[in-house]
Amino acid sequence: MKVKRFFSNLTVRMMILVIIMHVVFLNILYFGLGAVVEEGYKSQFIDYVRADAYNIAASMSGSSELTNNINKRAIEEAVLTGRTVFLRVLDNNNKVIEEVGDINTPLINERFSEDFAFGHGDNNRYHIEAPLFDANNQFLGRVQIGYDETDTQEQIDLAYQRCFLFSMIYALLAFMLTSYFGQRMTRPIQALQKLTRTIAHGQYQTKVYVKTNVVEIEQLAHTVEFMRVELVTQTDSMEHLALHDSLTDLPNRVLLQDRVNQTVTSLSQKEHPCALVVLDLNRFKEINDSFGHLVGDSVLKRTSTTIANSLRPSDTVARLGGDEFAIFLPETDIESAKNVVERMTEALSRPFECEGHSVVLGASIGLAFFPEHGTNYEELLQKADVAMYVAKRAGFNSQIYQPQFDKDALQQLTLISELKFAIENEQLFPTFQPKICMETNQLIGVELLVRWLHPEKGVIPPNDFIASAERSGLISQLTQWVLRSGIKQAAIWYGIGREIPVAINLSPKNLVEEGLYQSILSLLEEYKLPANLLELEITESSMFADPLSAKKILEALDTLGIKIAIDDFGTGYSSLVQLRNIPISILKIDRSFIHHMASNESDAAIVSSTVYMAHMLGMKVVAEGVENEETLNKLKKIQCDFVQGYFFAKPMEIHDFEKWWQTTYP
């Protein structure tokens, strides 16, 4: 692993590449340059000896008598001082006239001839023969000379040594320069690597800068710096989103809690009282239902601005969710807090224009004080929330928390405890309300509605305990009970030949539970019930708390064959256009529109438009709360698919439902 990492290093790879290149190049350089130098020395030697030999021959020519031309002393000096090893003079009869030096070459003419190539002679000698002429250019004889090649060969060897030395120096310099420039190149890359690790660990504030002359690395550094700046921007944006409400840009619960706890832990409990205010808008639901969620969003934005303008710079206003806000008033006594509340109440009571509509809100406000009512955020919020609900129920603008208000909270806690016992001890029972096909007047399914048979209070409807179950976390346990009851009953009917789909309501919190899909699948397999005989009803708000998770679980359930219905359509923030991207097959119009459609043309128009648009999107429509024949006839005219309501049957226990079945479909 270490060897592999070593050879992955850029500098090492560059050095290896240079070594390989120079092994080839230096061989070419050494042998090529050596050959050129060698050839030069040899040519120079041959040119010299030929010129020298013919000069000697020329000096001996001229007289008709060859012996008269020989200067023996000059010949001896040439042999002793020059490169000449021997010299021999022969007449035209091949008779030796004179010879000087180390002569070991025979007189046979055929064997003594010029080498014409360096190194071909014996004993490192170069043989050459030149003719001798008289003054009339008549041949007198010839001179044979031997030249020593040793000095030239030594010069050639020395040249090769110098070439080798030069090659080694060049290779060493190339190796050193490669190492130097490789390190210079990798040093900024290593710096970038270190900075990138720093960024990866969330330290975005260090500016990315490397000193380099390499354009590509400089561009890479600019790219990393651009990435860092973008990450800083995105991180700041995410931190802002994590601590602020996306609609109003006010602080959210997290930031409010942090500010409250930091303030109360740093203050003296006696000298610096604080107030936490919970504010709930009174008529927001009606405004939202009447004018739509776009107007509702604009109202919330306008309200947040109005509340903020009523406060001091040191105060904090946060949106808790929906139409509920919280205001933290540091270092504020009761009288100062009352003045702030009065300003807010007065400001929120004034009519204002919003998206072309005249809006009047009003608010219910609860107050809790530090340290009298609590010493941390959780305690103060809980007490202020209790006070706000008391003010809303009593119709007051505001209410300061009082200890006796906890009685209602205690009742809620008691109810939650009793509900847990009821789920575990079979105090719950299902009721079934039929759904009728408008075209055939036949039963097309039932909706299961759970009831609680309280040992002291009698039958308790779901509206009185579902909200408590959601707040306490019992909703998952309750939903499991309802799912098992509904699937079990549908399986019983299926076993005797009745295919009656059972519709079961899911809480918004159920859709974000990881085990919901597997739980439903296990129950279907346990009771061997076809998935198309189960229908799940969800509210509009279920999908918008966590749209991605909701869409994923609904698509998975739809793949099984389970029908998905939107319950109480028209009371939330969604539209049919928003619902087209999720697998909805049934739309249930809320009873608040159905109940008045016979007497209210606006409600009738809303229902008619909803039915038409639902059909265009391939959905079936169920009208809830049908209580009279006039409403039924209007629904028939607009081609509503299914109806349910007291006009046909109220929710019934199983034995009453069987009697109704036998009577209605004998």
GIDA-V721998 format. One record per residue. N is the residue number from 0. RES is the residue in three letters. SS is DSSP state (~ for helix, > for strand, _ for the rest). PHI is phi in degrees with one decimal (NA if undefined). D_LAST is the distance of its C-alpha to the last C-alpha in Angstrom with 1 decimal. Layout:
N:RES:SS:PHI:D_LAST  N:RES:SS:PHI:D_LAST
This chain:
0:MET:_:NA:82.4  1:LYS:~:-67.7:85.5  2:VAL:~:-64.2:87.3  3:LYS:~:-62.0:84.4  4:ARG:~:-65.0:84.3  5:PHE:~:-61.6:88.0  6:PHE:~:-76.7:87.9  7:SER:_:-84.3:85.0  8:ASN:_:-69.2:87.4  9:LEU:~:-63.0:88.4  10:THR:~:-61.8:92.1  11:VAL:~:-62.3:92.3  12:ARG:~:-63.4:90.8  13:MET:~:-63.0:93.2  14:MET:~:-66.1:96.2  15:ILE:~:-63.1:95.1  16:LEU:~:-61.7:94.7  17:VAL:~:-63.8:98.2  18:ILE:~:-61.4:99.7  19:ILE:~:-62.1:98.4  20:MET:~:-61.5:99.5  21:HIS:~:-77.7:103.0  22:VAL:~:-59.7:103.4  23:VAL:~:-72.6:103.2  24:PHE:~:-66.2:105.0  25:LEU:~:-68.4:107.8  26:ASN:~:-62.8:108.5  27:ILE:~:-64.3:108.9  28:LEU:~:-62.7:110.9  29:TYR:~:-64.9:113.2  30:PHE:~:-73.7:114.0  31:GLY:~:-68.9:114.0  32:LEU:~:-66.7:116.2  33:GLY:~:-62.0:118.4  34:ALA:~:-64.0:118.9  35:VAL:~:-63.8:119.8  36:VAL:~:-64.2:122.3  37:GLU:~:-59.4:123.7  38:GLU:~:-63.1:124.2  39:GLY:~:-64.4:126.0  40:TYR:~:-62.5:128.4  41:LYS:~:-64.4:129.1  42:SER:~:-63.6:129.7  43:GLN:~:-61.7:131.9  44:PHE:~:-63.8:133.9  45:ILE:~:-63.6:134.4  46:ASP:~:-60.1:135.5  47:TYR:~:-65.0:137.9  48:VAL:~:-68.2:139.6  49:ARG:~:-66.9:139.9  50:ALA:~:-63.5:141.5  51:ASP:~:-65.9:143.8  52:ALA:~:-63.7:144.8  53:TYR:~:-72.8:145.8  54:ASN:~:-65.1:147.6  55:ILE:~:-63.4:149.7  56:ALA:~:-62.7:150.3  57:ALA:~:-65.4:151.4  58:SER:~:-69.8:153.8  59:MET:~:-92.7:155.4  60:SER:_:-85.3:155.8  61:GLY:>:131.3:158.8  62:SER:_:-88.0:162.0  63:SER:_:-73.4:162.9  64:GLU:_:-101.6:163.6  65:LEU:~:-63.7:160.4  66:THR:~:-68.7:162.4  67:ASN:~:-71.4:163.7  68:ASN:~:-91.3:160.1  69:ILE:_:-88.0:158.9  70:ASN:_:-104.9:159.0  71:LYS:~:-62.6:158.5  72:ARG:~:-65.4:158.2  73:ALA:~:-65.1:155.5  74:ILE:~:-65.7:153.6  75:GLU:~:-63.2:153.9  76:GLU:~:-64.4:152.6  77:ALA:~:-63.7:149.7  78:VAL:~:-70.5:148.8  79:LEU:~:-79.1:149.3  80:THR:~:-102.6:147.6  81:GLY:_:-99.6:144.8  82:ARG:_:-87.9:142.0  83:THR:>:-72.3:144.4  84:VAL:>:-91.0:144.7  85:PHE:>:-150.1:147.4  86:LEU:>:-148.0:149.4  87:ARG:>:-136.4:151.4  88:VAL:>:-111.8:153.6  89:LEU:>:-125.5:154.3  90:ASP:>:-85.9:156.7  91:ASN:_:-72.2:156.0  92:ASN:_:-98.2:157.2  93:ASN:_:71.5:154.6  94:LYS:_:-95.1:157.2  95:VAL:>:-69.9:156.4  96:ILE:>:-91.7:158.5  97:GLU:>:-154.7:157.0  98:GLU:>:-151.8:154.1  99:VAL:>:-137.6:152.9  100:GLY:>:96.0:150.1  101:ASP:_:-84.2:147.9  102:ILE:_:-100.0:148.2  103:ASN:_:-129.7:146.2  104:THR:_:-104.2:145.4  105:PRO:_:-66.8:147.4  106:LEU:_:-86.9:149.4  107:ILE:_:-64.2:147.6  108:ASN:~:-63.6:146.6  109:GLU:~:-66.8:143.6  110:ARG:~:-90.6:142.0  111:PHE:_:-104.9:142.9  112:SER:_:-146.7:140.7  113:GLU:_:-67.3:138.6  114:ASP:_:-68.7:135.3  115:PHE:_:63.6:133.4  116:ALA:_:-152.3:130.6  117:PHE:_:-69.6:130.7  118:GLY:_:87.1:130.7  119:HIS:_:-91.4:131.7  120:GLY:_:-79.2:135.2  121:ASP:~:-80.0:136.5  122:ASN:~:52.7:136.9  123:ASN:~:57.0:135.1  124:ARG:>:-115.6:137.8  125:TYR:>:-110.5:137.5  126:HIS:>:-94.8:140.1  127:ILE:>:-146.8:141.5  128:GLU:>:-127.5:144.5  129:ALA:>:-125.7:146.4  130:PRO:>:-77.7:149.2  131:LEU:>:-120.1:152.7  132:PHE:>:-129.7:154.8  133:ASP:>:-88.8:158.3  134:ALA:_:-66.2:159.3  135:ASN:_:-94.2:159.1  136:ASN:_:65.2:155.6  137:GLN:_:-94.9:156.8  138:PHE:>:-65.3:154.9  139:LEU:>:-104.3:156.7  140:GLY:>:165.6:154.2  141:ARG:>:-153.0:151.1  142:VAL:>:-118.1:150.0  143:GLN:>:-111.6:147.2  144:ILE:>:-128.7:145.5  145:GLY:>:-117.0:142.9  146:TYR:>:-111.2:140.7  147:ASP:>:-81.6:138.9  148:GLU:_:-92.8:135.0  149:THR:~:-61.4:134.5  150:ASP:~:-60.8:134.5  151:THR:~:-63.8:132.0  152:GLN:~:-62.7:129.8  153:GLU:~:-64.5:129.9  154:GLN:~:-63.6:128.9  155:ILE:~:-63.6:126.0  156:ASP:~:-60.9:124.9  157:LEU:~:-63.5:125.2  158:ALA:~:-62.5:123.2  159:TYR:~:-63.4:120.4  160:GLN:~:-63.1:120.5  161:ARG:~:-65.4:120.3  162:CYS:~:-61.3:117.3  163:PHE:~:-63.0:115.6  164:LEU:~:-62.4:116.4  165:PHE:~:-61.3:115.2  166:SER:~:-64.0:111.9  167:MET:~:-65.4:111.4  168:ILE:~:-62.2:112.1  169:TYR:~:-63.0:109.7  170:ALA:~:-63.0:107.0  171:LEU:~:-63.2:107.4  172:LEU:~:-62.1:107.3  173:ALA:~:-61.7:104.3  174:PHE:~:-61.9:102.6  175:MET:~:-67.3:103.5  176:LEU:~:-65.9:102.5  177:THR:~:-62.6:99.1  178:SER:~:-61.6:98.5  179:TYR:~:-64.4:99.5  180:PHE:~:-70.3:97.5  181:GLY:~:-63.1:94.5  182:GLN:~:-67.7:94.6  183:ARG:~:-63.8:95.0  184:MET:~:-76.5:92.0  185:THR:~:-80.0:89.8  186:ARG:~:-59.4:90.9  187:PRO:~:-65.4:88.9  188:ILE:~:-65.8:86.0  189:GLN:~:-64.7:86.1  190:ALA:~:-63.6:86.3  191:LEU:~:-62.6:83.2  192:GLN:~:-61.4:81.5  193:LYS:~:-65.3:82.4  194:LEU:~:-65.3:81.2  195:THR:~:-64.9:77.9  196:ARG:~:-62.3:77.3  197:THR:~:-60.9:78.1  198:ILE:~:-64.0:75.5  199:ALA:~:-62.4:73.0  200:HIS:_:-89.5:73.5  201:GLY:_:87.6:72.6  202:GLN:_:-95.8:76.2  203:TYR:_:-93.6:76.1  204:GLN:_:-84.1:79.1  205:THR:_:-77.3:81.9  206:LYS:_:-70.9:82.9  207:VAL:_:-84.6:83.1  208:TYR:_:-148.3:86.6  209:VAL:_:-132.2:88.7  210:LYS:_:-91.3:92.3  211:THR:_:-156.4:92.5  212:ASN:_:-102.6:94.2  213:VAL:_:-85.6:91.5  214:VAL:~:-60.7:89.5  215:GLU:~:-63.6:86.3  216:ILE:~:-68.3:86.4  217:GLU:~:-61.9:87.0  218:GLN:~:-66.2:84.0  219:LEU:~:-62.3:81.9  220:ALA:~:-62.2:83.1  221:HIS:~:-61.9:82.2  222:THR:~:-65.4:78.7  223:VAL:~:-64.1:78.3  224:GLU:~:-64.2:79.5  225:PHE:~:-61.1:77.0  226:MET:~:-61.9:74.3  227:ARG:~:-61.6:75.6  228:VAL:~:-62.2:75.6  229:GLU:~:-64.3:72.0  230:LEU:~:-64.3:70.9  231:VAL:~:-60.3:72.7  232:THR:~:-62.6:70.9  233:GLN:~:-67.1:67.5  234:THR:~:-64.4:68.1  235:ASP:~:-60.9:69.1  236:SER:~:-64.6:66.1  237:MET:~:-67.3:63.8  238:GLU:~:-64.0:65.5  239:HIS:~:-65.2:65.1  240:LEU:~:-64.4:61.4  241:ALA:~:-67.8:61.0  242:LEU:~:-113.1:62.6  243:HIS:>:-135.0:61.4  244:ASP:_:-74.5:58.3  245:SER:_:-69.5:57.6  246:LEU:_:-82.9:56.6  247:THR:_:-97.6:59.3  248:ASP:_:65.1:61.9  249:LEU:_:-81.9:62.2  250:PRO:>:-56.1:62.7  251:ASN:_:-102.4:59.5  252:ARG:~:-59.0:58.8  253:VAL:~:-62.4:61.0  254:LEU:~:-68.4:64.0  255:LEU:~:-61.6:63.5  256:GLN:~:-60.1:63.3  257:ASP:~:-62.1:66.4  258:ARG:~:-66.8:68.4  259:VAL:~:-65.1:67.3  260:ASN:~:-65.4:68.1  261:GLN:~:-64.0:71.4  262:THR:~:-70.0:72.5  263:VAL:~:-71.0:71.6  264:THR:~:-79.0:73.2  265:SER:~:-103.1:76.5  266:LEU:_:-105.5:76.8  267:SER:_:-76.5:78.3  268:GLN:_:-63.9:75.5  269:LYS:_:-94.6:77.7  270:GLU:_:-88.1:79.5  271:HIS:_:-132.0:76.8  272:PRO:_:-69.5:73.4  273:CYS:>:-132.8:70.6  274:ALA:>:-129.9:67.3  275:LEU:>:-115.8:63.9  276:VAL:>:-115.4:61.7  277:VAL:>:-111.2:58.0  278:LEU:>:-123.4:56.9  279:ASP:>:-124.3:53.3  280:LEU:>:-69.6:52.8  281:ASN:_:-81.7:50.9  282:ARG:_:-115.0:49.3  283:PHE:~:-67.3:49.2  284:LYS:~:-60.8:45.3  285:GLU:~:-63.7:45.1  286:ILE:~:-64.5:47.9  287:ASN:~:-65.6:46.4  288:ASP:~:-68.3:43.0  289:SER:~:-79.5:44.6  290:PHE:~:-106.7:47.3  291:GLY:_:100.3:46.2  292:HIS:~:-72.9:47.5  293:LEU:~:-65.3:50.7  294:VAL:~:-66.1:51.7  295:GLY:~:-59.6:50.5  296:ASP:~:-62.6:52.8  297:SER:~:-64.0:55.7  298:VAL:~:-63.4:55.2  299:LEU:~:-63.7:55.4  300:LYS:~:-63.6:58.6  301:ARG:~:-64.0:60.1  302:THR:~:-64.2:59.2  303:SER:~:-61.6:60.8  304:THR:~:-66.5:64.0  305:THR:~:-61.9:64.0  306:ILE:~:-64.9:63.7  307:ALA:~:-61.1:66.4  308:ASN:~:-70.0:68.7  309:SER:_:-90.1:68.4  310:LEU:_:-109.5:69.7  311:ARG:_:-84.0:73.1  312:PRO:_:-59.5:74.1  313:SER:_:-81.9:73.8  314:ASP:_:-80.3:70.2  315:THR:>:-126.3:67.1  316:VAL:>:-111.9:63.8  317:ALA:>:-130.9:60.9  318:ARG:>:-97.0:57.4  319:LEU:>:-83.2:55.0  320:GLY:>:141.9:51.9  321:GLY:_:58.6:49.7  322:ASP:_:-108.0:51.4  323:GLU:>:-111.1:53.3  324:PHE:>:-125.2:57.0  325:ALA:>:-130.2:59.6  326:ILE:>:-125.9:63.3  327:PHE:>:-103.5:66.0  328:LEU:>:-115.8:69.1  329:PRO:_:-71.2:72.0  330:GLU:_:48.6:74.8  331:THR:_:-132.2:73.1  332:ASP:_:-87.5:73.2  333:ILE:~:-62.8:70.7  334:GLU:~:-65.8:72.6  335:SER:~:-64.1:72.8  336:ALA:~:-64.6:69.2  337:LYS:~:-61.8:68.2  338:ASN:~:-63.0:70.4  339:VAL:~:-63.3:68.6  340:VAL:~:-63.1:65.2  341:GLU:~:-63.1:66.3  342:ARG:~:-62.9:67.5  343:MET:~:-65.7:64.2  344:THR:~:-61.6:62.1  345:GLU:~:-64.9:64.3  346:ALA:~:-66.3:64.1  347:LEU:~:-78.1:60.4  348:SER:~:-85.9:59.9  349:ARG:_:-76.6:61.7  350:PRO:_:-67.0:59.7  351:PHE:>:-147.3:60.4  352:GLU:>:-88.8:59.6  353:CYS:>:-144.4:57.5  354:GLU:_:54.7:56.5  355:GLY:_:82.4:57.0  356:HIS:>:-119.0:54.9  357:SER:>:-87.7:56.3  358:VAL:>:-123.6:55.1  359:VAL:_:-127.1:55.6  360:LEU:_:-102.1:54.6  361:GLY:_:85.0:56.0  362:ALA:>:-151.0:55.6  363:SER:>:-109.1:55.1  364:ILE:>:-128.1:57.9  365:GLY:>:-119.5:58.5  366:LEU:>:-124.2:61.9  367:ALA:>:-134.6:63.1  368:PHE:>:-119.0:66.8  369:PHE:>:-95.0:68.8  370:PRO:_:-99.2:70.1  371:GLU:_:-62.3:68.7  372:HIS:_:-105.4:64.9  373:GLY:_:177.1:65.1  374:THR:_:-115.8:67.6  375:ASN:_:-148.9:65.6  376:TYR:~:-60.3:63.1  377:GLU:~:-60.2:60.0  378:GLU:~:-65.6:60.9  379:LEU:~:-65.2:61.9  380:LEU:~:-65.7:58.8  381:GLN:~:-63.5:56.5  382:LYS:~:-71.1:58.3  383:ALA:~:-65.4:58.5  384:ASP:~:-66.2:54.8  385:VAL:~:-60.2:54.0  386:ALA:~:-63.4:56.4  387:MET:~:-65.0:54.8  388:TYR:~:-65.5:51.3  389:VAL:~:-63.1:52.9  390:ALA:~:-62.5:54.6  391:LYS:~:-65.1:51.3  392:ARG:~:-66.1:49.4  393:ALA:~:-84.6:52.3  394:GLY:_:80.8:52.9  395:PHE:_:-87.8:56.5  396:ASN:_:-72.1:58.3  397:SER:>:-150.3:59.6  398:GLN:>:-154.7:59.7  399:ILE:>:-86.2:62.1  400:TYR:_:-59.1:60.6  401:GLN:_:-128.2:60.9  402:PRO:~:-56.0:60.4  403:GLN:~:-68.3:57.9  404:PHE:~:-65.8:55.5  405:ASP:~:-69.0:54.9  406:LYS:~:-61.6:52.8  407:ASP:~:-63.2:49.8  408:ALA:~:-62.8:50.4  409:LEU:~:-63.8:50.5  410:GLN:~:-62.8:47.1  411:GLN:~:-65.4:45.8  412:LEU:~:-62.7:47.4  413:THR:~:-63.4:46.0  414:LEU:~:-61.2:42.5  415:ILE:~:-64.3:43.0  416:SER:~:-62.6:44.2  417:GLU:~:-68.9:41.3  418:LEU:~:-65.6:38.8  419:LYS:~:-59.9:40.4  420:PHE:~:-65.2:40.1  421:ALA:~:-64.6:36.4  422:ILE:~:-64.6:35.6  423:GLU:~:-79.2:37.5  424:ASN:_:-123.8:36.2  425:GLU:_:57.1:32.4  426:GLN:_:-88.3:32.4  427:LEU:>:-91.9:30.2  428:PHE:>:-146.8:26.4  429:PRO:>:-89.3:23.9  430:THR:>:-124.7:21.3  431:PHE:>:-127.9:18.8  432:GLN:>:-110.5:18.4  433:PRO:>:-68.1:15.9  434:LYS:>:-119.1:17.5  435:ILE:>:-112.6:16.0  436:CYS:>:-78.8:17.4  437:MET:_:-65.6:19.2  438:GLU:_:-78.1:19.2  439:THR:_:-106.0:15.7  440:ASN:_:63.3:13.9  441:GLN:_:-100.5:12.2  442:LEU:>:-72.0:12.7  443:ILE:>:-114.3:16.1  444:GLY:>:159.3:17.2  445:VAL:>:-134.5:18.1  446:GLU:>:-107.8:21.5  447:LEU:>:-86.6:22.8  448:LEU:>:-123.9:25.0  449:VAL:>:-81.1:27.2  450:ARG:>:-128.7:28.2  451:TRP:>:-116.9:31.2  452:LEU:>:-91.8:31.2  453:HIS:>:-77.8:34.9  454:PRO:_:-63.2:36.4  455:GLU:_:-112.0:38.4  456:LYS:_:-95.2:36.9  457:GLY:>:79.9:33.2  458:VAL:>:-76.6:30.6  459:ILE:>:-110.8:32.5  460:PRO:_:-71.2:30.8  461:PRO:~:-61.5:31.8  462:ASN:~:-60.3:34.1  463:ASP:~:-87.4:36.3  464:PHE:_:-135.6:37.0  465:ILE:~:-64.3:36.3  466:ALA:~:-61.1:39.7  467:SER:~:-64.4:41.5  468:ALA:~:-63.9:39.9  469:GLU:~:-67.1:41.2  470:ARG:~:-67.6:44.7  471:SER:~:-88.9:45.0  472:GLY:_:89.6:43.9  473:LEU:_:-81.2:40.9  474:ILE:~:-63.9:38.5  475:SER:~:-64.7:38.7  476:GLN:~:-64.6:37.8  477:LEU:~:-65.8:35.0  478:THR:~:-63.0:33.6  479:GLN:~:-61.1:33.8  480:TRP:~:-64.1:31.7  481:VAL:~:-65.6:29.0  482:LEU:~:-59.9:29.1  483:ARG:~:-63.3:28.8  484:SER:~:-63.0:25.9  485:GLY:~:-67.3:24.0  486:ILE:~:-66.4:24.9  487:LYS:~:-62.1:24.1  488:GLN:~:-68.7:20.5  489:ALA:~:-62.5:20.0  490:ALA:~:-68.5:21.5  491:ILE:~:-62.5:19.3  492:TRP:~:-62.6:16.2  493:TYR:~:-63.5:18.2  494:GLY:~:-68.7:19.2  495:ILE:_:-105.0:15.7  496:GLY:_:95.1:15.1  497:ARG:_:-100.1:13.7  498:GLU:_:-98.0:16.4  499:ILE:_:-112.8:16.2  500:PRO:_:-62.6:19.7  501:VAL:>:-110.5:21.1  502:ALA:>:-96.5:23.8  503:ILE:>:-126.4:26.7  504:ASN:>:-81.9:29.6  505:LEU:_:-110.9:33.2  506:SER:_:-77.7:36.3  507:PRO:_:-54.0:39.3  508:LYS:_:-72.7:41.2  509:ASN:~:-65.5:38.7  510:LEU:~:-69.7:39.6  511:VAL:~:-99.8:43.3  512:GLU:_:-84.4:42.6  513:GLU:_:-66.0:44.0  514:GLY:_:-91.2:41.5  515:LEU:~:-62.1:38.2  516:TYR:~:-59.0:37.7  517:GLN:~:-65.3:38.6  518:SER:~:-64.3:36.5  519:ILE:~:-64.7:33.3  520:LEU:~:-60.3:34.2  521:SER:~:-64.5:34.9  522:LEU:~:-66.4:31.5  523:LEU:~:-62.0:29.7  524:GLU:~:-70.2:31.8  525:GLU:~:-63.5:31.4  526:TYR:~:-97.1:27.6  527:LYS:_:52.9:27.6  528:LEU:_:-103.3:25.3  529:PRO:_:-58.6:25.8  530:ALA:~:-63.7:27.6  531:ASN:~:-73.9:25.4  532:LEU:~:-95.2:22.5  533:LEU:>:-118.7:24.9  534:GLU:>:-126.3:25.9  535:LEU:>:-112.3:29.0  536:GLU:>:-104.5:29.7  537:ILE:>:-125.4:33.4  538:THR:>:-86.7:35.3  539:GLU:_:-59.9:38.1  540:SER:~:-66.5:40.8  541:SER:~:-61.2:39.7  542:MET:~:-89.6:41.3  543:PHE:~:-105.0:44.5  544:ALA:_:-72.0:45.8  545:ASP:_:-144.5:46.5  546:PRO:~:-58.0:45.5  547:LEU:~:-65.9:46.8  548:SER:~:-65.4:45.1  549:ALA:~:-61.7:41.8  550:LYS:~:-61.2:41.9  551:LYS:~:-63.7:42.8  552:ILE:~:-70.1:40.0  553:LEU:~:-67.9:37.4  554:GLU:~:-65.1:38.7  555:ALA:~:-65.7:38.5  556:LEU:~:-66.7:34.9  557:ASP:~:-63.9:34.0  558:THR:~:-62.1:35.8  559:LEU:~:-67.7:33.4  560:GLY:_:109.2:30.5  561:ILE:_:-75.2:29.3  562:LYS:>:-81.7:28.3  563:ILE:>:-113.0:30.6  564:ALA:>:-122.1:29.7  565:ILE:>:-94.3:32.1  566:ASP:>:-93.5:30.9  567:ASP:>:55.6:32.4  568:PHE:>:-63.1:34.2  569:GLY:_:108.4:37.0  570:THR:_:-100.0:38.2  571:GLY:_:-107.5:40.5  572:TYR:_:-105.8:43.4  573:SER:_:-89.3:41.8  574:SER:_:-132.4:41.2  575:LEU:~:-60.6:39.1  576:VAL:~:-63.3:42.4  577:GLN:~:-68.9:43.0  578:LEU:~:-86.7:39.5  579:ARG:_:-71.3:40.0  580:ASN:_:-90.6:42.0  581:ILE:_:-120.8:39.3  582:PRO:_:-77.0:36.1  583:ILE:_:-96.7:33.6  584:SER:_:-112.5:30.4  585:ILE:>:-133.7:28.5  586:LEU:>:-121.3:30.0  587:LYS:>:-107.6:28.5  588:ILE:>:-78.6:30.3  589:ASP:_:-61.7:31.3  590:ARG:~:-62.1:29.8  591:SER:~:-64.8:33.4  592:PHE:~:-85.9:33.4  593:ILE:~:-67.3:29.8  594:HIS:_:-60.3:30.3  595:HIS:_:-108.9:33.3  596:MET:_:-68.3:32.7  597:ALA:_:-70.3:31.8  598:SER:_:-113.8:35.2  599:ASN:_:-121.8:37.3  600:GLU:~:-65.3:38.3  601:SER:~:-64.3:39.7  602:ASP:~:-63.6:36.5  603:ALA:~:-62.0:34.7  604:ALA:~:-66.7:37.4  605:ILE:~:-62.8:37.1  606:VAL:~:-63.4:33.4  607:SER:~:-62.1:33.8  608:SER:~:-65.2:36.7  609:THR:~:-64.2:34.9  610:VAL:~:-61.3:31.9  611:TYR:~:-63.0:34.4  612:MET:~:-66.5:36.6  613:ALA:~:-63.0:33.7  614:HIS:~:-63.4:32.5  615:MET:~:-63.4:36.2  616:LEU:_:-92.5:36.3  617:GLY:_:81.5:33.2  618:MET:_:-103.4:31.0  619:LYS:>:-90.3:27.4  620:VAL:>:-121.6:27.2  621:VAL:>:-113.4:24.9  622:ALA:>:-98.2:25.6  623:GLU:>:-90.5:25.4  624:GLY:_:75.7:25.4  625:VAL:_:-77.2:23.6  626:GLU:_:-122.4:23.6  627:ASN:_:-150.0:23.7  628:GLU:~:-69.6:22.8  629:GLU:~:-62.2:26.4  630:THR:~:-63.3:26.5  631:LEU:~:-60.9:23.3  632:ASN:~:-64.8:25.0  633:LYS:~:-64.3:28.1  634:LEU:~:-67.1:26.4  635:LYS:~:-65.0:24.8  636:LYS:~:-63.9:28.4  637:ILE:_:-92.6:29.9  638:GLN:_:62.9:27.2  639:CYS:_:-66.3:26.0  640:ASP:_:-78.1:23.6  641:PHE:>:-133.0:21.3  642:VAL:>:-137.0:20.9  643:GLN:>:-150.3:20.2  644:GLY:_:162.2:21.1  645:TYR:_:-65.8:20.5  646:PHE:_:-62.5:19.3  647:PHE:_:-101.3:15.9  648:ALA:_:-171.7:16.2  649:LYS:_:-86.5:19.3  650:PRO:_:-60.1:20.0  651:MET:>:-125.9:18.1  652:GLU:_:-67.7:19.1  653:ILE:~:-61.7:17.0  654:HIS:~:-69.7:15.7  655:ASP:~:-69.5:14.8  656:PHE:~:-64.3:13.2  657:GLU:~:-63.9:10.9  658:LYS:~:-64.2:10.0  659:TRP:~:-60.9:9.5  660:TRP:~:-61.3:7.4  661:GLN:~:-65.1:4.9  662:THR:~:-75.1:5.6  663:THR:~:-76.9:6.1  664:TYR:_:-125.8:3.9  665:PRO:_:-65.2:0.0
